Amino acid sequence: MSSKIELLAPGGDVDSIKAAIVAGADAIYCGLNKFNARNRADNISTDDLPGILKIAHQNDCQIFLTLNILITDNEIPDLIKLLNRLVNTSIDGVIIQDLGLFYLLKKHFGTLIVHASTQCTTHNIGQIHFLNKLNAKQINLSRELNLNEIQEMNQLCDAYQIKSEVFVHGSYCISFSGQCYISSVLSGNSGNKGRCSQHCRDQFQTTYAGKEFPLNLKDNSAFANLKELASIGVSTFKIEGRIKKYEYVYTVVEKWKSQLQELNSGKELSTDNTELYKVFNRDFTNAFLSGNISDEIFIDNPLSNTVKHFIELSKHSSDDEIQKEIDELLDQKNKMKDNALAKMSNLSIAKDAINIKISGKNKEPLHISIATPETEFEICSETNLEYNKQKQTILSDIDKVFSLVESTSFFIKNVKYDSLDDNLSLSFKEINRLKKHVFYLLNGNREYLKPVLLSKLNKNFRVESKPRLSVLISSEKDIHLCDETNAQIFFQLPNSFENRLDYFVRLFDENKSLIPWFPSILIGEDYNSALSLLIRLKARKIVTNNSGIAYEAFKNRISWIAGPHLNVINSYSLLGLKEDFNCSGAFISNEINDMQLKSIKKPKDFELHYSIYHPIVLMTNRLCLFHQITGCEKKIFDDVCLKTCQKTASITNLNVSKFIVDKSEGNFNCLYNENNYLNTEIVKEMPNAFSSFLIDLRDIKTETNIQISKTETIKLFEEYLENENQSADKIRDSITNTTCEQYRRGI
């Protein structure tokens, strides 16, 4: 890979994009008003795009477009229209999350360079293999990784000629990206649709540890780790902040660009990050990169830390001195804004005017002369004009010749007809050729690609037999359920079981009907242990929420089912999983509603699964929430904590919504909704759609109450699937305090 490190900047609006360019960004990621994961940013319009590409490319800066959300089937037609437009621009890449979009781009839009979003939750080498097979050329690695873990993954990226991308500055998400559902559950604003409401920044009732913002993190800063990141071969340094304004973007990009220039020149790097504190920040930490995941990563205030930081540095005590410090800081920030605006003023995304002259005579070629602000060129028809009064004349076809100009960075100012005789015409074929040639010359010598028209998917293949019940457990004490029911039993593996690998091999060997269920997060040696288990078991079937394990199952010809946290919500995801990875079935995400579910068409010989009862995981994170809640005496969350700690606590926000924090042996901290998900309606509303319905009977204590044993619970659900209508009432009487809001609202 190239030794030059790419500085990738956020562009939440046109001004921020301009600021990033003048500050020295090598590339900018920005989103349109649809299909991007920052709906709260101002974003840009498709009309803005040609001008943005023009000013960026004139300044040796690339533009990557974010299409990094999950896409429902009813959105696919609009998405295809957009992609048909994008392939005829000079866009440098698209950043995506959705597995169906990966499939569509690979199959139909091969000229678009594909980047894997942070929403893909990429944290192990198996996932690099998976994304490489999907044609990803640049991959954002999870923010939770440390330098050693990044280095291991980067070596594989190099082997595949994939650019690795690491966030070096800006806001942290407390959850693994793509695995956060708190906004979706609480307000119907899914983070996977770009509508995150940032409930992690909410104020809560004061915890036992005295915290009011127990889920609020400091900002990420790898400022002190620049040399190390460069030495392990990271290709791209990414700055977070598409919701931030231009002055923030300018200041942060300029400072990082300066550091990279110093690095490239072999000079001593600055340790002064004062400028970074002058724009929005929640204080800074490099806890994940350094592998020092301690309580220091939290800050009990979601607002900007700028004023507090400089007041503490000044050590002023009187109100007058403090106010003077604030006034001076405000004056400096205004000067920063003015400086940025002055440099940005030379950039314009307005389209450039072109002037056109058209001439031609009977039995001679048509001549078209086009003058742009920078050059002038002439094109001629390959066939001669013909006099034919009965045919449509060339004058009525001129608009067709220039119909594609509007999608370039030009507009037609004037058209003159010099010596063009009357009643002349050209063939439709020649008009079409001229149209494409004009577009080619005005669009950076890019051939026009005709629109892709998707074939209509086959009607949904019905499941003829009644759906089977599936049960998820995670404790050896529940394995007796295998002998007490006809349901298929899945066993949830922990995030880390390196020290219990032999135990789990033995467990599955002794219980052949037990089906392994792999979690979504498997990092480093924990991924290697999961891979060893997969190979040693020679299982007939697995469920996996981790795409790295999915790739290895495919590679080793093991039948596998895509778990619910692979975020599958459309028909093309199913097609891609089956065709590219020989997937045998998939759980459909619980984020979508009944109408969105009904639009999904499953491939032939492919199983659909759906969870109808489970505790709702809101987020999974690689740190200790108990520091903020109960005041854990151990300050650092390490491998010992991960493997051995078992705790439960709760927090309550000011709206009196309660959340359960669960830490079990071998698992990361998870935040759960107070009420479990229960959806019996779908069984009746979507008959013959699903092969199985899942109930999750793991021992996660929420506010949901179950009045009966696990054996009785299974029997009750089995009776319901057998169409005993009274069982639905019995289920609701036996399992109280539940919710089904996601099914009603959708994504």
ZAMARGU-4260 file (C-alpha; in steps of 0.2 Angstrom, whole numbers, plus 5000, padded with zeros to 4 digits):
<rodrens>
0) 5000/5000/5000 | 5005/5018/4998 | 5016/5025/5012 | 5007/5042/5011 | 4994/5043/5025
5) 4977/5050/5019 | 4969/5063/5030 | 4950/5060/5029 | 4939/5074/5035 | 4920/5076/5039
10) 4909/5087/5028 | 4892/5089/5035 | 4887/5104/5024 | 4895/5114/5010 | 4904/5126/5021
15) 4912/5111/5031 | 4918/5103/5014 | 4926/5120/5009 | 4934/5121/5026 | 4941/5104/5025
20) 4948/5107/5007 | 4957/5124/5012 | 4963/5116/5028 | 4972/5102/5018 | 4961/5087/5019
25) 4966/5073/5007 | 4948/5066/5006 | 4931/5071/5013 | 4916/5060/5018 | 4899/5068/5016
30) 4881/5063/5014 | 4866/5067/5004 | 4849/5071/5011 | 4845/5052/5010 | 4854/5036/5013
35) 4867/5042/5025 | 4870/5039/5044 | 4870/5058/5049 | 4853/5064/5046 | 4855/5078/5059
40) 4869/5085/5048 | 4863/5098/5035 | 4871/5087/5022 | 4872/5091/5003 | 4860/5089/4988
45) 4862/5080/4972 | 4863/5097/4964 | 4877/5102/4975 | 4887/5086/4971 | 4895/5091/4954
50) 4901/5108/4961 | 4908/5099/4976 | 4917/5087/4966 | 4924/5101/4955 | 4932/5111/4969
55) 4938/5096/4978 | 4947/5088/4963 | 4954/5105/4958 | 4963/5105/4975 | 4968/5086/4975
60) 4955/5081/4987 | 4944/5066/4985 | 4925/5065/4989 | 4918/5049/4997 | 4899/5048/4998
65) 4891/5040/5014 | 4877/5028/5010 | 4880/5020/5026 | 4863/5015/5032 | 4851/5000/5032
70) 4840/5000/5017 | 4822/4993/5016 | 4815/4985/5001 | 4803/4999/4997 | 4819/5011/4996
75) 4828/5001/4983 | 4820/5009/4968 | 4826/5027/4974 | 4843/5020/4979 | 4845/5012/4961
80) 4841/5029/4953 | 4854/5037/4964 | 4867/5024/4960 | 4864/5027/4941 | 4867/5045/4944
85) 4883/5042/4954 | 4891/5030/4942 | 4891/5045/4929 | 4900/5057/4941 | 4918/5058/4947
90) 4914/5052/4965 | 4929/5044/4972 | 4920/5031/4983 | 4904/5026/4992 | 4904/5021/5011
95) 4891/5008/5015 | 4885/4996/5028 | 4870/4987/5021 | 4874/4969/5015 | 4861/4971/5001
100) 4870/4987/4995 | 4886/4978/4995 | 4878/4964/4984 | 4870/4977/4972 | 4886/4987/4970
105) 4896/4971/4966 | 4884/4964/4954 | 4878/4980/4945 | 4889/4995/4949 | 4907/4989/4948
110) 4914/5006/4943 | 4910/5013/4961 | 4924/5011/4974 | 4917/5003/4989 | 4922/5008/5007
115) 4916/4998/5023 | 4908/5010/5035 | 4912/5010/5054 | 4894/5003/5055 | 4900/4986/5049
120) 4908/4984/5066 | 4925/4977/5059 | 4936/4971/5073 | 4944/4954/5068 | 4953/4947/5053
125) 4939/4936/5048 | 4929/4951/5044 | 4942/4958/5033 | 4941/4942/5023 | 4922/4944/5022
130) 4923/4962/5016 | 4936/4958/5004 | 4924/4946/4996 | 4912/4960/4995 | 4924/4970/4985
135) 4928/4983/4999 | 4943/4993/4995 | 4944/5003/5011 | 4938/4998/5028 | 4935/5008/5044
140) 4941/4998/5059 | 4931/4998/5075 | 4936/5012/5087 | 4937/5000/5101 | 4953/4992/5095
145) 4971/4995/5102 | 4987/4997/5092 | 4992/4979/5092 | 4974/4973/5086 | 4975/4986/5073
150) 4992/4981/5067 | 4986/4962/5065 | 4971/4968/5055 | 4981/4980/5045 | 4993/4966/5039
155) 4979/4957/5031 | 4972/4973/5023 | 4989/4976/5015 | 4989/4958/5008 | 4972/4962/5000
160) 4978/4979/4994 | 4964/4986/5005 | 4966/5003/5014 | 4964/5003/5033 | 4955/5017/5041
165) 4956/5023/5059 | 4946/5037/5068 | 4959/5048/5076 | 4949/5063/5082 | 4931/5067/5088
170) 4916/5059/5097 | 4917/5041/5103 | 4901/5030/5102 | 4899/5021/5118 | 4893/5006/5109
175) 4901/4996/5095 | 4895/5005/5079 | 4881/4996/5071 | 4877/4987/5087 | 4868/5001/5095
180) 4849/5000/5096 | 4845/5012/5110 | 4838/5026/5099 | 4828/5014/5089 | 4820/5006/5104
185) 4817/5022/5114 | 4811/5034/5101 | 4810/5025/5084 | 4825/5034/5078 | 4837/5020/5072
190) 4856/5023/5072 | 4856/5011/5058 | 4845/5023/5048 | 4856/5039/5052 | 4843/5045/5065
195) 4852/5042/5081 | 4845/5053/5095 | 4860/5051/5106 | 4852/5044/5122 | 4869/5039/5128
200) 4872/5058/5131 | 4855/5060/5141 | 4855/5064/5160 | 4850/5050/5172 | 4845/5050/5190
205) 4861/5051/5200 | 4869/5034/5201 | 4877/5026/5217 | 4893/5032/5210 | 4887/5050/5210
210) 4886/5051/5191 | 4872/5060/5181 | 4878/5056/5164 | 4884/5038/5166 | 4885/5034/5147
215) 4894/5049/5142 | 4912/5047/5135 | 4926/5059/5132 | 4931/5062/5114 | 4944/5052/5105
220) 4961/5059/5102 | 4975/5049/5094 | 4986/5065/5093 | 4999/5057/5104 | 4998/5041/5094
225) 5002/5047/5077 | 5019/5040/5075 | 5013/5023/5081 | 4998/5022/5069 | 5009/5027/5055
230) 5022/5014/5059 | 5009/5000/5059 | 5004/5005/5042 | 4987/5013/5044 | 4982/5020/5027
235) 4969/5033/5033 | 4967/5045/5048 | 4949/5049/5049 | 4941/5064/5059 | 4924/5062/5066
240) 4912/5077/5065 | 4899/5078/5051 | 4887/5087/5063 | 4901/5099/5068 | 4902/5117/5059
245) 4915/5123/5047 | 4926/5131/5060 | 4928/5115/5070 | 4932/5106/5054 | 4945/5119/5048
250) 4954/5119/5065 | 4955/5100/5067 | 4960/5096/5050 | 4973/5110/5049 | 4981/5104/5065
255) 4981/5086/5060 | 4988/5090/5042 | 5002/5100/5050 | 5007/5085/5061 | 5007/5074/5045
260) 5018/5086/5036 | 5030/5086/5050 | 5030/5067/5051 | 5033/5066/5032 | 5048/5078/5033
265) 5056/5069/5048 | 5054/5083/5060 | 5050/5082/5078 | 5031/5081/5081 | 5022/5094/5091
270) 5014/5089/5107 | 5004/5105/5108 | 4986/5101/5106 | 4980/5118/5112 | 4971/5122/5096
275) 4960/5106/5097 | 4954/5112/5114 | 4948/5128/5106 | 4934/5120/5097 | 4920/5108/5103
280) 4927/5094/5114 | 4922/5084/5129 | 4940/5083/5134 | 4951/5070/5126 | 4956/5052/5128
285) 4966/5038/5119 | 4960/5024/5130 | 4955/5012/5117 | 4970/5014/5106 | 4982/5013/5121
290) 4973/4998/5128 | 4970/5007/5144 | 4951/5006/5146 | 4949/5014/5163 | 4936/5025/5171
295) 4946/5040/5164 | 4937/5037/5148 | 4920/5044/5155 | 4916/5062/5158 | 4900/5068/5168
300) 4895/5082/5156 | 4890/5080/5138 | 4893/5098/5134 | 4909/5106/5127 | 4924/5106/5139
305) 4932/5121/5130 | 4929/5135/5143 | 4932/5123/5158 | 4949/5117/5151 | 4956/5135/5148
310) 4950/5141/5165 | 4958/5127/5174 | 4974/5130/5164 | 4974/5148/5169 | 4971/5145/5187
315) 4961/5161/5188 | 4950/5162/5204 | 4941/5179/5203 | 4925/5181/5192 | 4933/5195/5183
320) 4948/5185/5178 | 4937/5171/5173 | 4926/5182/5162 | 4942/5190/5154 | 4948/5172/5150
325) 4931/5168/5142 | 4931/5184/5132 | 4949/5181/5126 | 4944/5163/5121 | 4929/5169/5111
330) 4939/5182/5102 | 4951/5169/5097 | 4937/5158/5091 | 4930/5172/5080 | 4947/5175/5073
335) 4948/5157/5068 | 4931/5158/5060 | 4936/5174/5050 | 4953/5166/5045 | 4943/5150/5038
340) 4930/5160/5030 | 4943/5171/5021 | 4951/5155/5014 | 4935/5147/5009 | 4929/5163/5000
345) 4939/5158/4985 | 4929/5141/4983 | 4913/5141/4973 | 4902/5126/4969 | 4892/5136/4957
350) 4892/5127/4940 | 4903/5135/4926 | 4895/5142/4910 | 4897/5135/4893 | 4893/5143/4876
355) 4889/5132/4862 | 4889/5136/4843 | 4880/5124/4831 | 4882/5124/4812 | 4879/5112/4797
360) 4874/5110/4779 | 4865/5097/4769 | 4876/5082/4765 | 4889/5088/4778 | 4893/5084/4796
365) 4885/5093/4810 | 4898/5104/4819 | 4896/5108/4838 | 4908/5120/4846 | 4909/5121/4865
370) 4918/5134/4875 | 4921/5131/4894 | 4930/5144/4905 | 4946/5134/4903 | 4946/5127/4885
375) 4936/5125/4869 | 4933/5110/4858 | 4923/5105/4843 | 4914/5089/4839 | 4907/5083/4823
380) 4893/5070/4818 | 4900/5054/4810 | 4886/5054/4798 | 4880/5069/4787 | 4865/5079/4789
385) 4851/5076/4777 | 4837/5087/4770 | 4820/5078/4774 | 4805/5089/4777 | 4795/5074/4783
390) 4807/5070/4797 | 4810/5078/4814 | 4823/5091/4811 | 4840/5093/4821 | 4833/5109/4829
395) 4821/5098/4839 | 4834/5086/4844 | 4847/5099/4851 | 4840/5097/4868 | 4843/5078/4868
400) 4861/5081/4863 | 4864/5092/4878 | 4852/5083/4890 | 4866/5076/4901 | 4875/5092/4904
405) 4865/5096/4919 | 4873/5081/4928 | 4890/5089/4925 | 4898/5104/4934 | 4893/5115/4919
410) 4877/5124/4913 | 4873/5130/4896 | 4873/5149/4895 | 4870/5152/4877 | 4867/5142/4861
415) 4871/5150/4844 | 4866/5143/4827 | 4879/5148/4815 | 4875/5143/4797 | 4864/5129/4801
420) 4852/5126/4786 | 4834/5123/4789 | 4825/5106/4788 | 4840/5095/4792 | 4840/5079/4802
425) 4851/5066/4810 | 4847/5048/4815 | 4842/5044/4832 | 4857/5033/4834 | 4869/5048/4829
430) 4860/5060/4841 | 4862/5047/4855 | 4881/5046/4851 | 4883/5064/4851 | 4874/5066/4868
435) 4886/5053/4876 | 4901/5062/4867 | 4897/5079/4874 | 4894/5071/4891 | 4911/5062/4890
440) 4920/5078/4886 | 4912/5089/4900 | 4913/5075/4913 | 4932/5072/4914 | 4933/5060/4899
445) 4921/5047/4907 | 4911/5036/4897 | 4892/5038/4900 | 4885/5022/4908 | 4867/5018/4904
450) 4855/5016/4919 | 4854/4999/4927 | 4837/4991/4928 | 4834/4978/4941 | 4825/4963/4936
455) 4810/4960/4947 | 4813/4947/4961 | 4804/4931/4961 | 4788/4931/4972 | 4792/4925/4989
460) 4794/4907/4991 | 4782/4901/5004 | 4786/4889/5018 | 4774/4874/5017 | 4777/4867/5034
465) 4772/4875/5050 | 4787/4885/5058 | 4797/4877/5071 | 4801/4884/5088 | 4819/4888/5092
470) 4826/4892/5109 | 4842/4901/5114 | 4851/4897/5130 | 4868/4901/5137 | 4870/4890/5152
475) 4874/4872/5154 | 4860/4870/5167 | 4848/4872/5153 | 4854/4859/5141 | 4841/4847/5148
480) 4829/4856/5138 | 4836/4847/5122 | 4827/4831/5129 | 4811/4839/5134 | 4806/4848/5118
485) 4806/4846/5099 | 4812/4864/5097 | 4830/4867/5091 | 4841/4873/5104 | 4854/4886/5101
490) 4868/4889/5113 | 4875/4907/5115 | 4894/4907/5116 | 4902/4922/5126 | 4913/4935/5118
495) 4928/4927/5126 | 4931/4909/5130 | 4950/4907/5126 | 4952/4899/5143 | 4937/4888/5141
500) 4939/4882/5123 | 4941/4863/5128 | 4925/4865/5139 | 4915/4871/5125 | 4921/4858/5113
505) 4917/4844/5125 | 4900/4853/5129 | 4894/4852/5110 | 4902/4835/5108 | 4892/4828/5122
510) 4876/4837/5116 | 4875/4834/5097 | 4858/4842/5095 | 4865/4859/5102 | 4868/4872/5089
515) 4882/4885/5092 | 4877/4903/5092 | 4892/4915/5089 | 4891/4933/5096 | 4893/4949/5086
520) 4910/4954/5095 | 4925/4943/5094 | 4942/4952/5095 | 4960/4946/5093 | 4963/4930/5103
525) 4944/4928/5106 | 4941/4927/5088 | 4955/4914/5086 | 4947/4904/5100 | 4930/4905/5091
530) 4938/4900/5075 | 4946/4885/5083 | 4930/4880/5091 | 4921/4881/5074 | 4935/4870/5066
535) 4936/4857/5080 | 4917/4855/5081 | 4914/4851/5063 | 4896/4857/5067 | 4882/4853/5055
540) 4875/4870/5058 | 4879/4886/5067 | 4871/4903/5070 | 4883/4918/5069 | 4881/4937/5072
545) 4899/4939/5067 | 4904/4941/5049 | 4921/4934/5052 | 4914/4918/5058 | 4902/4918/5044
550) 4916/4919/5031 | 4925/4904/5040 | 4909/4894/5040 | 4907/4897/5021 | 4926/4893/5018
555) 4924/4877/5028 | 4907/4872/5020 | 4898/4873/5037 | 4879/4877/5035 | 4877/4894/5044
560) 4862/4906/5048 | 4865/4924/5049 | 4860/4930/5066 | 4849/4945/5071 | 4864/4957/5074
565) 4870/4956/5056 | 4856/4968/5053 | 4847/4960/5038 | 4832/4970/5033 | 4830/4968/5014
570) 4829/4955/5000 | 4846/4959/4992 | 4855/4955/5008 | 4848/4938/5008 | 4853/4936/4990
575) 4870/4941/4993 | 4872/4930/5008 | 4866/4915/4999 | 4876/4918/4982 | 4892/4925/4989
580) 4893/4915/5006 | 4882/4900/5004 | 4872/4905/5019 | 4857/4894/5022 | 4846/4906/5032
585) 4845/4922/5041 | 4836/4931/5055 | 4827/4946/5050 | 4831/4961/5061 | 4819/4966/5074
590) 4820/4984/5070 | 4808/4983/5055 | 4789/4983/5055 | 4776/4972/5048 | 4775/4981/5031
595) 4793/4981/5029 | 4794/4963/5033 | 4781/4958/5021 | 4790/4966/5007 | 4805/4955/5009
600) 4807/4941/4996 | 4817/4926/5001 | 4828/4916/4989 | 4823/4898/4985 | 4829/4885/4997
605) 4833/4898/5010 | 4826/4899/5028 | 4820/4915/5036 | 4820/4916/5055 | 4813/4929/5067
610) 4815/4931/5086 | 4797/4933/5094 | 4803/4934/5112 | 4820/4941/5119 | 4828/4953/5131
615) 4831/4969/5120 | 4850/4973/5119 | 4852/4991/5117 | 4871/4992/5116 | 4887/4982/5118
620) 4903/4990/5123 | 4921/4987/5127 | 4922/4996/5144 | 4915/4995/5161 | 4899/5003/5165
625) 4900/4999/5183 | 4913/5012/5185 | 4899/5025/5183 | 4885/5016/5191 | 4891/5006/5206
630) 4908/5013/5208 | 4919/4998/5204 | 4935/4999/5214 | 4945/4991/5199 | 4949/5006/5188
635) 4954/4997/5172 | 4943/4985/5162 | 4955/4971/5156 | 4955/4953/5150 | 4952/4947/5168
640) 4937/4957/5170 | 4930/4951/5153 | 4933/4933/5157 | 4927/4932/5175 | 4917/4947/5181
645) 4898/4944/5184 | 4887/4959/5189 | 4870/4967/5186 | 4865/4985/5189 | 4852/4997/5183
650) 4851/5016/5178 | 4836/5027/5176 | 4834/5042/5165 | 4824/5058/5169 | 4810/5051/5159
655) 4810/5036/5172 | 4815/5023/5159 | 4825/5010/5167 | 4840/5001/5159 | 4848/4985/5164
660) 4867/4983/5164 | 4872/4965/5163 | 4890/4959/5164 | 4891/4940/5163 | 4906/4928/5163
665) 4916/4930/5146 | 4905/4944/5140 | 4906/4963/5137 | 4895/4975/5146 | 4878/4975/5138
670) 4864/4988/5141 | 4846/4980/5140 | 4829/4988/5139 | 4819/4986/5155 | 4805/4976/5146
675) 4808/4961/5135 | 4802/4960/5117 | 4786/4949/5114 | 4778/4948/5097 | 4765/4934/5095
680) 4756/4944/5081 | 4768/4940/5068 | 4765/4922/5068 | 4747/4925/5063 | 4750/4940/5052
685) 4764/4932/5041 | 4760/4913/5039 | 4771/4903/5028 | 4785/4916/5029 | 4796/4909/5042
690) 4805/4893/5045 | 4807/4896/5063 | 4803/4908/5077 | 4815/4910/5092 | 4812/4913/5110
695) 4827/4919/5120 | 4827/4910/5138 | 4845/4916/5143 | 4846/4921/5161 | 4845/4940/5159
700) 4835/4948/5173 | 4825/4963/5167 | 4808/4970/5173 | 4799/4957/5163 | 4791/4944/5174
705) 4789/4925/5168 | 4777/4916/5180 | 4781/4898/5173 | 4797/4887/5171 | 4807/4887/5155
710) 4800/4870/5150 | 4782/4876/5152 | 4787/4892/5142 | 4793/4882/5128 | 4778/4871/5128
715) 4766/4886/5128 | 4775/4894/5113 | 4775/4877/5104 | 4756/4876/5106 | 4754/4893/5099
720) 4764/4888/5084 | 4752/4874/5082 | 4738/4886/5080 | 4730/4885/5097 | 4723/4902/5098
725) 4720/4902/5117 | 4739/4900/5119 | 4742/4918/5114 | 4732/4924/5130 | 4741/4911/5141
730) 4758/4918/5134 | 4753/4936/5138 | 4747/4931/5156 | 4762/4921/5159 | 4775/4934/5153
735) 4771/4952/5158 | 4779/4969/5156 | 4784/4967/5138 | 4785/4978/5123 | 4782/4976/5104
740) 4785/4994/5099 | 4799/4991/5086 | 4787/4979/5076 | 4774/4993/5076 | 4785/5008/5072
745) 4798/5000/5060 | 4815/5007/5055
</rodrens>
